Amino acid sequence: MTKAPIDRQQIAAVEKIIRPHVRRTPILEAAGADFRLDSISLIFKLEFLQHAGSFKARGAFANLLTREIPKPASSQPPVGTTESP
């Protein structure tokens, strides 16, 4: 099954949805020569500073917050969860 390509408008729309739930992480630029890579510059997006320690938080929130929430069957009681102290 092939999915349609994602365009800039879709990315911008999802970014607005996930913005309150993810950190804005910094971008650092380094000289390639510092890593024995002459004549290039390196750009690092520091996603390890996200709450979960990786870029995966963005994808997880995008997936969860854009899903359609199914309505519960009227014959079944609602389900809840809790944690012990």
Buried (B, 14 or more C-beta within 10 A) or exposed (E): EEEEEEEEEEEEEBEEEBEEBBEEBEEEEEEEEEEEEEEEEEEEEEBEEBEBEEBEBBEBBBEEEEEEEEEEEEEEEEEEEEEEE
